[in-house]
Amino acid sequence: MKNNYPKIQVRGVSPAPFRGGRHAGLLPLGAAVVAGLLGVADASAAEEQTLAPVTVKATAEQQDGYRASKTRVGKVVQDPHDVPQAITTITRSLMEEQEANSLREALRNVSGLSFNAAEGGRSGDNMMLRGFYTFGDMYLDGIRDTAQYNREVFNTEQVDVLRGAAAMLFGRGQAGGVINQVSKTPMLYGINKASIGIGSNEYFEAKADLNQRISDNTAFRINFMTRDEGSSRSNPVTGTTPEIHRQGFAPSISFGLGTAHEVTLSHLYLATQDRADYGVPFDSATKRPNQSYAKSGAYWGVDGTFDDSETNITTLNYLFTLSPDTQWRTVLRSSNYKRSYWASAPGSAASFATGGSAKTRQTDTDNLLIQSDLNTRFNLLGMKHELVTGVEYLKEEAKRWALANVGNSGIYFKDVVGFTNSVTGQLIDTRPANTYQGETFSAYVQDAVEFIPDWKLTGGIRRDEMRSDYVTVARTVPATMTTTAYSGDFGENSYRVGLSWQPRADSHYYLGWSDSFSPTADLYQLSGSQYPAERSAVTELGAKWLLLDGNLAFRAALYHAVKEWERNTDLESTASILTRKRQSDGLELELAGRITDEWEVFGGLSLIDAEILEVAPGNGNPNFVGQQPRNTPKTTVNLWTTYRLPMGFKVGGGAEYKSKRYGAAPTGTAAFNPNNVPSYIRWDAMVAYEQPKYAVKFNVQNVFDKLYYDSLYDNGGFVVPGQARRFILSGEFKF
C-alpha cells in the first residue's frame, strides 16, 4: 500500500505527525449545587431492607467479561441491572476479542442499530438507533461529543448505549438513545499491556495500555495506538485503494484515589489521515446497489483524495465524596476538532480516472463545557430517596468552509483569496466561513423514591436554555455571494418518569416514559425558524434478570417512540423537514455473560415496526405516509460467543444480521419507490492461545467473504460495501 498523500494547502489543519511515512513515532472550575436539602434527612429512619443476595462465581479477571456490572450513564455509578431503561454495554473484553478497533466496529454488537455514511454532509460516526439518527447523541464520559470525526476505542473501557429518549439526563437529543464512551482512567494497581497485529490488505496496528502507581493515592496511565488499513477495493484505472491511517495518544493522571477528593486530568489526541470510500451507486432500474461495480470492487477515489482530522480533548474531573451516600462531581472540558476532506462520490465508468464528483468540506470546532452534579441517598418521611441534581454550561463555536478545485487540476484548496484561473477565469472559493456560535445553560433534578418496599418511583425534570447565532454563505453565480444571518433562542423542558419493581436482587421490572427535544438550531443547521423544535416521546416496558448466580444478564424491552418535525438533511439547509410525525414500535432481547466458567455469550435481537405518520407541510411527498423510514431494518441480530478450552486455548465466533433497508426515496408527489439495501448476514471467527503473561490471537472477519452493504448514503444515492474477508494475527504481552 502506497502513501501517495496529496500535495494540498489546507489552512487550519496541521499535517498529521505520521504523514511522512508508515508506522512513524507517536506522538477548577465548576458550578456549585446547593446541598441544603441534605439536612432534612431523617437520621432515625429504619434500617434498609436486605435484598436476596446474588452470588457471583467468578474471579476478578473473569468478571472483566461481557456482562458489565457498572455504569454511570444514569449520572450515578450503578449496575445496569438497576437502571429503569434499556442499556447495552459493550465491554473492553468483547471489543478486544473481536478486534473491534473503532467505535463503529464496536457498535456492531448493538441490535437495532444501523450505519449512515456522511448523511447530509455529516461525515464521521453517524448511526441510526431504533430508527432515529444519533449524530447529536454522541458522548464521551457523559459529556457531549457531537463533532464530525471517526472515533477510536484504544482509550475506551466500555461503551454504554442508553436506549430511548434521554434529554432529562443529557440535554437535547433524539428518541433513539445515547451512545456514551467511557474512557480508561488511572488505577492504583498496575495494568500494563502492549500488542501488535498484522493482517491482510496491509493491516497493521500497534497499541499499549500502561498504568503506573506513583504514590499511595496517585497513578498515571497512558494509552497509545497507531493503525494502518488497506482495502480489497481499488480504482480500476489508477489502482488507488481506500486507506486508513490513524494514531492516538491519551495520557491521564489521578490524585487522591481512594480518598474524599479525587482529581483526574486527562487528554485525548487522535489524528486520522484516511482515503474515504463513498461506495457504489444504486442502479436506477433495479433500485438496488449496482452489482457489477460492487462485485468488481470498483472504487472512485484517486491519489489526491483525502480525509484528515485532528482531535484534542482536555478534561479536568473533580470528585468530592462527602459521605458514603453523597458525591459531588464537577467536570471542566475544552475540546477542539479540525477536519478537512475531499472525497470522491461514485459516478460512471468514465469518471474512474478523475474520481467522480467531489465532496469537500473543512471544519474547525471548539467546545467548552462545565458540568457539576450532586447525588445523594437519604431517608425522608419513612421513604428512601436517591437524588441527582446538577447544572451545565456548554459553549460551542464552529466554522465551515468548502474547498475549491484550482483550475480543475484535481487538487483542492480552501480559501485561496484573490486567485483566478487565467485560462478559464474560474473564481476560486473566496467566501468567508459559515459560522455557528451557541451557548446552552441547563439545570436538572431527579429523585427515585422507594415508597413501599421493592417499589420505586423515579421522576426528573430538566431545563435547557440555548442561544445560537448563525452566518451562512451561499453562492448564486461565480462572482456573487449571499449571506444569511439567523439567531435562535430556545427554552425547553424535558421529563423522565418510571416505576420499578425489584422483588429480588436478580429481578427488575419497570415501566418508563421519557421525552427529548432537538431545537431547529441543533448541530449548526439553519433548518427553518417557522417550525418548532423536534420533539420525541418514548414509552418502554421492560424486564431484567440476573441468571446463573448473577453471571448471566438477560433483558427484554417493548417500546413505543413518537417523533415530530424531524430534520436530517445538509447542514446549510434552510428548510430541512423530513417528516411531520413518525413512530417506531419495537421489541428487544439481549443476553450477556457466562453460561459456564468456560462459555461466554453476548447477543441481541431487535424487531422494529417503524412508520411515517405525517409528511412535511408544503413540500412533503404524500406517498410517504404509512411507509417504512430510511435506513431502519425491521430485524437485526448480533451474536458473539467464546469457549475456553484446556491448555489456554479459546475459540469463538459470531454473526451479524440486518434485514432490508430503504435508501433515498422520490420527492414531490412521485410514487414511493425507494432505493433499497438487501439483507445480509456476516460471520466472524476467532481462535486464541492465552497465558498469564502473553496471548496470541487469530481473527477472521467475514469468514465467507460475503458481499454485503454496510453504510448507506441516504440522500446521496450511494451505499458502501462492508468489510471483505480479512485475517488478523495479533499478539499481546502483559507486564
C-alpha positions, 0 to 999 in steps of 0.5 A: 500500500502506497502513501501517495498523500496529496500535495494540498494547502489546507489552512487550519489543519496541521499535517498529521505527525505520521504523514511522512511515512508508515508506522512513524513515532507517536506522538477548577472550575465548576458550578456549585449545587446547593446541598441544603436539602441534605439536612432534612434527612431523617437520621432515625429512619429504619434500617434498609431492607436486605435484598436476596443476595446474588452470588457471583462465581467468578474471579476478578479477571473473569468478571472483566467479561461481557456482562458489565456490572457498572455504569454511570450513564444514569449520572450515578455509578450503578449496575445496569441491572438497576437502571429503569431503561434499556442499556447495552454495554459493550465491554473492553473484553468483547471489543478486544476479542473481536478486534473491534478497533473503532467505535463503529466496529464496536457498535456492531454488537448493538441490535437495532442499530444501523450505519449512515455514511456522511448523511447530509454532509455529516461525515464521521460516526453517524448511526441510526438507533431504533430508527432515529439518527444519533449524530447529536447523541454522541458522548464521551464520559457523559459529556457531549461529543457531537463533532464530525470525526471517526472515533477510536476505542484504544482509550475506551473501557466500555461503551454504554448505549442508553436506549430511548429518549434521554434529554432529562439526563443529557440535554437535547437529543433524539428518541433513539438513545445515547451512545456514551464512551467511557474512557480508561482512567488511572488505577492504583494497581498496575495494568500494563499491556502492549500488542501488535497485529498484522493482517491482510490488505496491509493491516497493521496496528500497534497499541499499549495500555500502561498504568503506573502507581506513583504514590499511595493515592496517585497513578498515571496511565497512558494509552497509545495506538497507531493503525494502518488499513488497506482495502480489497477495493481499488480504482480500476484505472489508477489502482488507488485503494481506500486507506486508513491511517490513524494514531492516538495518544491519551495520557491521564493522571489521578490524585487522591484515589481512594480518598474524599477528593479525587482529581483526574486530568486527562487528554485525548489526541487522535489524528486520522489521515484516511482515503474515504470510500463513498461506495457504489451507486444504486442502479436506477432500474433495479433500485438496488446497489449496482452489482457489477461495480460492487462485485468488481470492487470498483472504487472512485477515489484517486491519489489526491483524495483525502480525509484528515482530522485532528482531535484534542480533548482536555478534561479536568474531573473533580470528585468530592465524596462527602459521605458514603451516600453523597458525591459531588462531581464537577467536570471542566472540558475544552475540546477542539476538532479540525477536519478537512476532506475531499472525497470522491462520490461514485459516478460512471465508468468514465469518471474512474480516472478523475474520481467522480464528483467531489465532496469537500468540506473543512471544519474547525470546532471548539467546545467548552463545557462545565458540568457539576452534579450532586447525588445523594441517598437519604431517608425522608418521611419513612421513604428512601430517596436517591437524588441527582441534581446538577447544572451545565454550561456548554459553549460551542463555536464552529466554522465551515468552509468548502474547498475549491478545485484550482483550475480543475487540476484535481487538487483542492484548496480552501480559501485561496483569496484573490486567485483566478484561473487565467485560462478559464477565469474560474473564481476560486472559493473566496467566501468567508466561513459559515459560522455557528456560535451557541451557548446552552445553560441547563439545570436538572433534578431527579429523585427515585423514591422507594415508597413501599418496599421493592417499589420505586418511583423515579421522576426528573425534570430538566431545563435547557436554555440555548442561544445560537447565532448563525452566518451562512454563505451561499453562492448564486453565480461565480462572482456573487455571494449571499449571506444569511444571518439567523439567531435562535433562542430556545427554552425547553423542558424535558421529563423522565418518569418510571416505576420499578419493581425489584422483588429480588436482587436478580429481578427488575421490572419497570415501566418508563416514559421519557421525552427529548427535544432537538431545537431547529438550531441543533448541530449548526443547521439553519433548518427553518425558524417557522417550525418548532423544535423536534420533539420525541416521546418514548414509552418502554416496558421492560424486564431484567434478570440476573441468571446463573448466580448473577453471571448471566444478564438477560433483558427484554424491552417493548417500546413505543417512540413518537417523533415530530418535525424531524430534520436530517438533511445538509447542514446549510439547509434552510428548510430541512423537514423530513417528516411531520410525525413518525413512530417506531414500535419495537421489541428487544432481547439481549443476553450477556455473560457466562453460561459456564466458567468456560462459555461466554455469550453476548447477543441481541435481537431487535424487531422494529415496526417503524412508520411515517405518520405525517409528511412535511407541510408544503413540500412533503411527498404524500406517498410517504405516509404509512411507509417504512423510514430510511435506513431502519431494518425491521430485524437485526441480530448480533451474536458473539460467543467464546469457549475456553478450552484446556491448555489456554486455548479459546475459540469463538465466533459470531454473526451479524444480521440486518434485514432490508433497508430503504435508501433515498426515496422520490420527492414531490408527489412521485410514487414511493419507490425507494432505493433499497439495501438487501439483507445480509448476514456476516460471520466472524471467527476467532481462535486464541492461545492465552497465558498469564503473561502473553496471548496470541490471537487469530481473527477472521472477519467475514469468514465467507467473504460475503458481499454485503452493504454496510453504510448507506448514503441516504440522500446521496444515492450511494451505499458502501460495501462492508468489510471483505474477508480479512485475517488478523494475527495479533499478539499481546504481552502483559507486564 
